[in-house]
């Protein structure tokens, strides 16, 4: 699988979500931007909506089925949903783990 294309897809989904749903301008060159928690722009409902959007796009475009809001994500000391770069790394890790099974 092409990790570069996957990263671009993730960033594109997040950008569309920010601009369409939250009406917030998104700078896709800043991958360490805050998403959730603290002063991040996402609340619980918008985070869930974004994660579902990501799961659907990844399944449609890459034929990979993921559940991002899983026990592994919730048990981490640092939330993979707190920053965009953490989310990208987490998704890549989940895909790698699913390929190893």
DSSP file (Angstrom, degrees, kcal/mol; ACC not computed):
  #  RESIDUE AA STRUCTURE BP1 BP2  ACC     N-H-->O    O-->H-N    N-H-->O    O-->H-N    TCO  KAPPA ALPHA  PHI   PSI    X-CA   Y-CA   Z-CA
    1    1 A X              0   0    0      0, 0.0     2,-1.0     0, 0.0     3,-0.1   0.000 360.0 360.0 360.0 148.8    0.0    0.0    0.0
    2    2 A X     >  -     0   0    0      1,-0.2     4,-2.1     2,-0.1     5,-0.1  -0.749 360.0-170.5 -89.5 102.5    1.1    3.5   -0.7
    3    3 A X  H  > S+     0   0    0     -2,-1.0     4,-2.8     1,-0.2     5,-0.2   0.842  85.5  57.2 -62.8 -33.8    1.5    5.3    2.6
    4    4 A X  H  > S+     0   0    0      2,-0.2     4,-2.4     1,-0.2    -1,-0.2   0.933 108.3  45.6 -64.0 -44.7    2.0    8.7    0.9
    5    5 A X  H  > S+     0   0    0      2,-0.2     4,-2.2     1,-0.2    -1,-0.2   0.894 112.9  51.4 -64.8 -39.4   -1.4    8.4   -0.8
    6    6 A X  H  X S+     0   0    0     -4,-2.1     4,-2.6     2,-0.2    -2,-0.2   0.932 110.2  48.4 -63.5 -45.5   -3.0    7.2    2.4
    7    7 A X  H  X S+     0   0    0     -4,-2.8     4,-2.6     1,-0.2     5,-0.2   0.921 111.7  50.0 -59.9 -44.2   -1.6   10.2    4.3
    8    8 A X  H  X S+     0   0    0     -4,-2.4     4,-2.3     1,-0.2    -1,-0.2   0.888 110.8  50.1 -61.7 -38.6   -2.8   12.6    1.6
    9    9 A X  H  X S+     0   0    0     -4,-2.2     4,-2.5     2,-0.2    -2,-0.2   0.925 110.4  49.0 -65.5 -45.3   -6.2   11.0    1.8
   10   10 A X  H  X S+     0   0    0     -4,-2.6     4,-2.5     1,-0.2     5,-0.2   0.940 112.9  47.4 -59.2 -48.6   -6.4   11.3    5.6
   11   11 A X  H  X S+     0   0    0     -4,-2.6     4,-2.9     1,-0.2    -1,-0.2   0.895 111.3  51.7 -61.4 -40.4   -5.4   15.0    5.4
   12   12 A X  H  X S+     0   0    0     -4,-2.3     4,-2.7    -5,-0.2    -1,-0.2   0.904 109.8  48.6 -63.8 -42.0   -7.9   15.6    2.7
   13   13 A X  H  X S+     0   0    0     -4,-2.5     4,-2.3     2,-0.2    -2,-0.2   0.923 113.9  46.7 -63.6 -44.0  -10.7   14.1    4.7
   14   14 A X  H  X S+     0   0    0     -4,-2.5     4,-2.8     2,-0.2    -2,-0.2   0.921 112.3  50.4 -64.5 -43.7   -9.7   16.2    7.8
   15   15 A X  H  X S+     0   0    0     -4,-2.9     4,-2.5     1,-0.2     5,-0.3   0.940 111.8  47.1 -59.4 -48.3   -9.5   19.3    5.7
   16   16 A X  H  X S+     0   0    0     -4,-2.7     4,-3.0     1,-0.2     5,-0.5   0.906 112.7  50.3 -60.4 -41.5  -12.9   18.8    4.1
   17   17 A X  H  X>S+     0   0    0     -4,-2.3     4,-2.1     2,-0.2     5,-1.6   0.937 111.5  47.3 -63.6 -47.1  -14.4   18.1    7.6
   18   18 A X  I  <>S+     0   0    0     -4,-2.8     6,-2.5     3,-0.2     5,-0.5   0.935 119.9  38.5 -58.9 -47.1  -12.9   21.2    9.1
   19   19 A X  I  <5S+     0   0    0     -4,-2.5    -2,-0.2     4,-0.3    -1,-0.2   0.878 126.0  33.9 -76.8 -37.8  -14.0   23.4    6.3
   20   20 A X  I  <5S+     0   0    0     -4,-3.0    -3,-0.2    -5,-0.3    -2,-0.2   0.910 131.1  25.4 -85.4 -44.7  -17.4   21.9    5.6
   21   21 A X  I  <5S+     0   0    0     -4,-2.1    -3,-0.2    -5,-0.5    -2,-0.1   0.881 135.1  28.0 -89.7 -42.3  -18.6   20.8    9.0
   22   22 A X  I   <S-     0   0    0     -5,-1.6    -3,-0.2    -4,-0.3    -4,-0.2   0.613  91.9-134.8 -96.2 -13.9  -16.8   23.1   11.4
   23   23 A X      < +     0   0    0     -5,-0.5     2,-0.4    -6,-0.3    -4,-0.3   0.911  58.3 138.5  55.6  45.1  -16.4   26.1    9.0
   24   24 A X        -     0   0    0     -6,-2.5    -1,-0.2    -9,-0.1     2,-0.2  -0.978  58.8-118.4-120.0 130.4  -12.8   26.4   10.1
   25   25 A X        -     0   0    0     -2,-0.4     2,-0.5    -3,-0.1   -10,-0.0  -0.488  32.5-152.3 -66.9 136.4  -10.0   27.1    7.6
   26   26 A X        -     0   0    0     -2,-0.2     2,-0.8   -11,-0.1    -1,-0.0  -0.950  12.1-152.9-120.0 128.5   -7.5   24.2    7.6
   27   27 A X    >   -     0   0    0     -2,-0.5     3,-2.0     1,-0.1     6,-0.1  -0.855   8.1-166.4 -98.9 101.9   -3.8   24.5    6.7
   28   28 A X  T 3  S+     0   0    0     -2,-0.8    -1,-0.1     1,-0.3   -17,-0.0   0.573  81.7  69.0 -70.1  -7.2   -2.9   21.0    5.4
   29   29 A X  T 3  S+     0   0    0      1,-0.2     2,-0.9     2,-0.0    -1,-0.3   0.612  85.9  74.5 -81.8 -11.4    0.8   21.8    5.6
   30   30 A X    X   +     0   0    0     -3,-2.0     3,-1.0     1,-0.2    -1,-0.2  -0.776  55.0 167.6-104.1  89.2    0.5   21.8    9.5
   31   31 A X  T 3   +     0   0    0     -2,-0.9    54,-1.7     1,-0.2    57,-0.2   0.546  69.8  64.5 -83.5  -5.1    0.2   18.1   10.4
   32   32 A X  T 3  S+     0   0    0     52,-0.2    -1,-0.2    53,-0.1    -2,-0.0   0.169  74.6 134.8 -98.9  20.6    0.8   18.7   14.1
   33   33 A X    <   -     0   0    0     -3,-1.0    51,-2.3    -6,-0.1    52,-0.2  -0.333  62.3-104.6 -67.8 149.7   -2.3   20.7   14.5
   34   34 A X  B     +A   83   0A   0     49,-0.2     7,-0.5     1,-0.2    49,-0.3  -0.486  41.2 168.3 -74.4 142.9   -4.6   20.0   17.4
   35   35 A X        +     0   0    0     47,-3.0     7,-2.8     1,-0.4     2,-0.4   0.706  59.1  14.1-115.6 -55.6   -7.8   18.1   16.8
   36   36 A X  B    S+b   42   0B   0     45,-0.6    -1,-0.4    46,-0.3     3,-0.1  -0.961  98.5  24.3-135.9 142.2   -9.4   16.9   20.1
   37   37 A X  S >  S+     0   0    0      5,-0.7     3,-2.7    -2,-0.4     5,-0.1   0.072 101.1  24.8  89.4 157.5   -8.9   17.8   23.7
   38   38 A X  T 3  S-     0   0    0      1,-0.3    -1,-0.3     3,-0.1    44,-0.0  -0.324 138.6 -17.4  55.0-122.4   -7.6   20.9   25.4
   39   39 A X  T 3  S+     0   0    0     -3,-0.1    -1,-0.3    -2,-0.1    -5,-0.1   0.088  99.9 133.6-103.2  24.0   -8.1   23.7   23.0
   40   40 A X    <   -     0   0    0     -3,-2.7    -3,-0.3     1,-0.1    -5,-0.2  -0.399  62.8-124.0 -68.6 152.1   -8.6   21.4   19.9
   41   41 A X  S    S+     0   0    0     -7,-0.5     2,-0.4    -5,-0.1    -5,-0.2   0.630  82.4  88.9 -76.2 -14.0  -11.6   22.4   17.7
   42   42 A X  B     -b   36   0B   0     -7,-2.8    -5,-0.7    -5,-0.1     2,-0.2  -0.697  56.3-163.8 -91.5 134.3  -13.3   18.9   17.9
   43   43 A X     >  -     0   0    0     -2,-0.4     4,-2.4    -7,-0.1     5,-0.2  -0.464  45.7 -86.4 -95.9-178.6  -15.8   18.0   20.5
   44   44 A X  H  > S+     0   0    0      1,-0.2     4,-2.2     2,-0.2     5,-0.2   0.902 127.2  46.8 -57.8 -45.4  -16.8   14.4   21.2
   45   45 A X  H  > S+     0   0    0      1,-0.2     4,-2.2     2,-0.2    -1,-0.2   0.909 113.4  47.2 -66.4 -42.4  -19.6   14.3   18.5
   46   46 A X  H  > S+     0   0    0      2,-0.2     4,-2.4     1,-0.2    -1,-0.2   0.857 110.3  54.0 -69.9 -32.4  -17.5   15.9   15.8
   47   47 A X  H  X S+     0   0    0     -4,-2.4     4,-2.7     2,-0.2    -2,-0.2   0.946 109.2  47.7 -63.2 -47.4  -14.6   13.6   16.6
   48   48 A X  H  X S+     0   0    0     -4,-2.2     4,-2.4     1,-0.2    -2,-0.2   0.917 112.2  49.9 -59.8 -43.5  -16.8   10.5   16.2
   49   49 A X  H  X S+     0   0    0     -4,-2.2     4,-2.3     1,-0.2    -1,-0.2   0.918 111.4  48.4 -61.9 -44.1  -18.2   11.9   12.9
   50   50 A X  H  X S+     0   0    0     -4,-2.4     4,-2.6     2,-0.2    -2,-0.2   0.924 110.9  50.5 -62.0 -44.8  -14.7   12.6   11.6
   51   51 A X  H  X S+     0   0    0     -4,-2.7     4,-2.7     1,-0.2    -2,-0.2   0.904 110.5  49.2 -62.5 -41.2  -13.5    9.1   12.6
   52   52 A X  H  X S+     0   0    0     -4,-2.4     4,-2.4     2,-0.2    -1,-0.2   0.915 110.4  51.5 -63.7 -42.4  -16.5    7.5   10.8
   53   53 A X  H  X S+     0   0    0     -4,-2.3     4,-2.4     1,-0.2    -2,-0.2   0.928 111.4  47.7 -58.1 -45.6  -15.7    9.6    7.7
   54   54 A X  H  X S+     0   0    0     -4,-2.6     4,-2.7     1,-0.2     5,-0.3   0.926 110.7  50.7 -62.6 -45.7  -12.1    8.4    7.8
   55   55 A X  H  X S+     0   0    0     -4,-2.7     4,-2.1     1,-0.2    11,-0.2   0.912 112.4  47.4 -58.7 -43.4  -13.1    4.8    8.2
   56   56 A X  H  X S+     0   0    0     -4,-2.4     4,-2.6     2,-0.2    -1,-0.2   0.916 113.5  46.1 -66.1 -44.5  -15.5    5.0    5.2
   57   57 A X  H  X S+     0   0    0     -4,-2.4     4,-3.0     2,-0.2     5,-0.4   0.912 112.5  50.5 -66.8 -41.8  -13.1    6.7    2.9
   58   58 A X  H  X S+     0   0    0     -4,-2.7     4,-2.1    -5,-0.2     6,-1.0   0.902 113.5  46.0 -63.4 -40.3  -10.3    4.3    3.8
   59   59 A X  H  X S+     0   0    0     -4,-2.1     4,-1.3    -5,-0.3    -2,-0.2   0.928 116.4  44.9 -67.6 -43.3  -12.6    1.4    3.1
   60   60 A X  H  < S+     0   0    0     -4,-2.6    -2,-0.2    -5,-0.2    -1,-0.2   0.914 124.4  31.5 -66.0 -44.1  -13.8    2.8   -0.2
   61   61 A X  H  < S+     0   0    0     -4,-3.0    -3,-0.2    -5,-0.2    -2,-0.2   0.776 135.5  22.5 -89.8 -27.2  -10.5    3.9   -1.5
   62   62 A X  H  < S-     0   0    0     -4,-2.1    -3,-0.2    -5,-0.4    -2,-0.2   0.424  93.5-124.5-120.9  -1.9   -8.1    1.3   -0.1
   63   63 A X     <  +     0   0    0     -4,-1.3     2,-0.5    -5,-0.4    -4,-0.2   0.882  66.2 135.0  56.3  41.5  -10.4   -1.6    0.7
   64   64 A X        -     0   0    0     -6,-1.0     2,-0.6    -9,-0.1    -1,-0.2  -0.985  46.2-149.4-123.5 123.6   -9.3   -1.7    4.3
   65   65 A X        +     0   0    0     -2,-0.5     2,-0.3    -3,-0.1    -9,-0.1  -0.831  26.1 169.0 -96.9 122.7  -11.9   -2.0    7.1
   66   66 A X        -     0   0    0     -2,-0.6     2,-0.5   -11,-0.2    -7,-0.1  -0.933  32.8-153.4-130.7 152.5  -10.9   -0.2   10.3
   67   67 A X        -     0   0    0     -2,-0.3     3,-0.2     1,-0.1   -15,-0.1  -0.959  17.6-178.3-119.8 109.1  -12.5    0.7   13.6
   68   68 A X  S    S+     0   0    0     -2,-0.5     2,-1.9     1,-0.2     5,-0.2   0.843  71.0  65.7 -81.8 -34.3  -10.5    3.7   14.9
   69   69 A X  S    S+     0   0    0      4,-0.1    -1,-0.2   -21,-0.1     2,-0.2  -0.520  81.7 138.1 -87.0  71.6  -12.3    4.3   18.2
   70   70 A X  S  > S-     0   0    0     -2,-1.9     4,-2.2    -3,-0.2     5,-0.2  -0.518  71.6 -93.5-112.4 178.3  -11.1    1.0   19.6
   71   71 A X  H  > S+     0   0    0      1,-0.2     4,-1.8     2,-0.2     5,-0.1   0.871 122.3  56.3 -60.7 -38.6   -9.7   -0.2   22.9
   72   72 A X  H  4 S+     0   0    0      1,-0.2     4,-0.5     2,-0.2    -1,-0.2   0.916 109.1  46.3 -60.8 -43.4   -6.1    0.4   21.8
   73   73 A X  H >4 S+     0   0    0      1,-0.2     3,-0.8    -5,-0.2     7,-0.4   0.911 113.7  48.3 -64.8 -42.6   -6.8    4.0   21.0
   74   74 A X  H 3< S+     0   0    0     -4,-2.2    -1,-0.2     1,-0.2    -2,-0.2   0.747 108.5  54.0 -72.3 -23.7   -8.6    4.6   24.3
   75   75 A X  T 3< S+     0   0    0     -4,-1.8    -1,-0.2    -5,-0.2    -2,-0.2   0.502  82.8 110.3 -91.7  -2.9   -6.0    3.0   26.4
   76   76 A X    <   -     0   0    0     -3,-0.8     3,-0.1    -4,-0.5    -3,-0.0  -0.426  69.5-134.4 -74.0 145.9   -3.0    5.1   25.2
   77   77 A X  S    S+     0   0    0      1,-0.2     2,-0.6    -2,-0.1    -1,-0.1   0.921 101.0  40.8 -62.5 -44.7   -1.4    7.6   27.4
   78   78 A X  S    S-     0   0    0      8,-0.0    -1,-0.2    -3,-0.0     2,-0.1  -0.935  98.5-120.3-106.8 122.8   -1.4   10.1   24.6
   79   79 A X    >   -     0   0    0     -2,-0.6     3,-1.4     1,-0.2     4,-0.4  -0.365   6.5-144.5 -63.8 131.8   -4.6   10.1   22.6
   80   80 A X  T 3  S+     0   0    0     -7,-0.4    10,-0.2     1,-0.2    -1,-0.2   0.561 101.2  58.4 -70.6  -4.9   -4.1    9.3   18.9
   81   81 A X  T 3  S+     0   0    0     -8,-0.1   -45,-0.6     1,-0.1    -1,-0.2   0.413  82.0  83.5-101.8   0.2   -6.9   11.8   18.3
   82   82 A X  S <  S+     0   0    0     -3,-1.4   -47,-3.0   -47,-0.2   -46,-0.3   0.825 100.5  19.3 -76.2 -30.5   -5.3   14.8   19.9
   83   83 A X  B  > S-A   34   0A   0     -4,-0.4     4,-2.1   -49,-0.3   -49,-0.2  -0.972  74.7-120.7-139.4 152.1   -3.2   15.9   16.9
   84   84 A X  H  > S+     0   0    0    -51,-2.3     4,-2.6    -2,-0.3   -52,-0.2   0.910 112.8  52.0 -60.4 -44.8   -3.4   15.2   13.2
   85   85 A X  H  > S+     0   0    0    -54,-1.7     4,-2.2     1,-0.2    -1,-0.2   0.863 109.3  50.8 -64.3 -33.4    0.1   13.7   13.0
   86   86 A X  H  > S+     0   0    0      2,-0.2     4,-2.5     1,-0.2    -1,-0.2   0.903 110.4  50.1 -65.9 -40.7   -0.8   11.3   15.9
   87   87 A X  H  X S+     0   0    0     -4,-2.1     4,-2.5     2,-0.2    -2,-0.2   0.921 110.3  49.1 -64.4 -44.6   -4.0   10.3   14.1
   88   88 A X  H  X S+     0   0    0     -4,-2.6     4,-2.4     1,-0.2     5,-0.2   0.945 113.0  47.1 -59.7 -49.0   -2.1    9.6   10.8
   89   89 A X  H  X S+     0   0    0     -4,-2.2     4,-2.4     1,-0.2    -2,-0.2   0.900 112.0  51.0 -60.1 -41.7    0.5    7.5   12.7
   90   90 A X  H  X S+     0   0    0     -4,-2.5     4,-2.7     2,-0.2    -1,-0.2   0.917 110.1  48.5 -63.7 -44.1   -2.2    5.6   14.5
   91   91 A X  H  X S+     0   0    0     -4,-2.5     4,-2.3     2,-0.2    -2,-0.2   0.925 111.9  49.0 -63.3 -44.1   -4.1    4.8   11.3
   92   92 A X  H  X S+     0   0    0     -4,-2.4     4,-2.4     1,-0.2    -1,-0.2   0.906 112.5  49.1 -61.1 -41.2   -0.9    3.6    9.6
   93   93 A X  H  X S+     0   0    0     -4,-2.4     4,-2.7     2,-0.2    -2,-0.2   0.911 110.1  50.4 -64.1 -43.8   -0.2    1.4   12.6
   94   94 A X  H  X S+     0   0    0     -4,-2.7     4,-2.1     2,-0.2    -2,-0.2   0.886 111.4  48.8 -63.4 -38.8   -3.7    0.0   12.7
   95   95 A X  H  X S+     0   0    0     -4,-2.3     4,-1.9     2,-0.2    -2,-0.2   0.922 111.4  49.3 -66.8 -43.6   -3.4   -0.9    9.0
   96   96 A X  H  X S+     0   0    0     -4,-2.4     4,-1.3     1,-0.2    -2,-0.2   0.926 111.9  48.9 -61.0 -44.3   -0.1   -2.5    9.5
   97   97 A X  H  X S+     0   0    0     -4,-2.7     4,-0.6     1,-0.2    -1,-0.2   0.879 110.0  51.2 -63.4 -38.0   -1.4   -4.6   12.4
   98   98 A X  H  < S+     0   0    0     -4,-2.1     3,-0.4     1,-0.2    -1,-0.2   0.827 108.1  52.8 -69.9 -29.7   -4.4   -5.7   10.3
   99   99 A X  H  < S+     0   0    0     -4,-1.9    -1,-0.2     1,-0.2    -2,-0.2   0.769 104.2  56.8 -73.8 -25.7   -2.1   -6.8    7.5
  100  100 A X  H  <        0   0    0     -4,-1.3    -1,-0.2     1,-0.2    -2,-0.2   0.646 360.0 360.0 -80.0 -15.0   -0.1   -8.9    9.9
  101  101 A X     <        0   0    0     -4,-0.6    -1,-0.2    -3,-0.4    -2,-0.1   0.475 360.0 360.0 -80.0 360.0   -3.2  -10.9   11.1
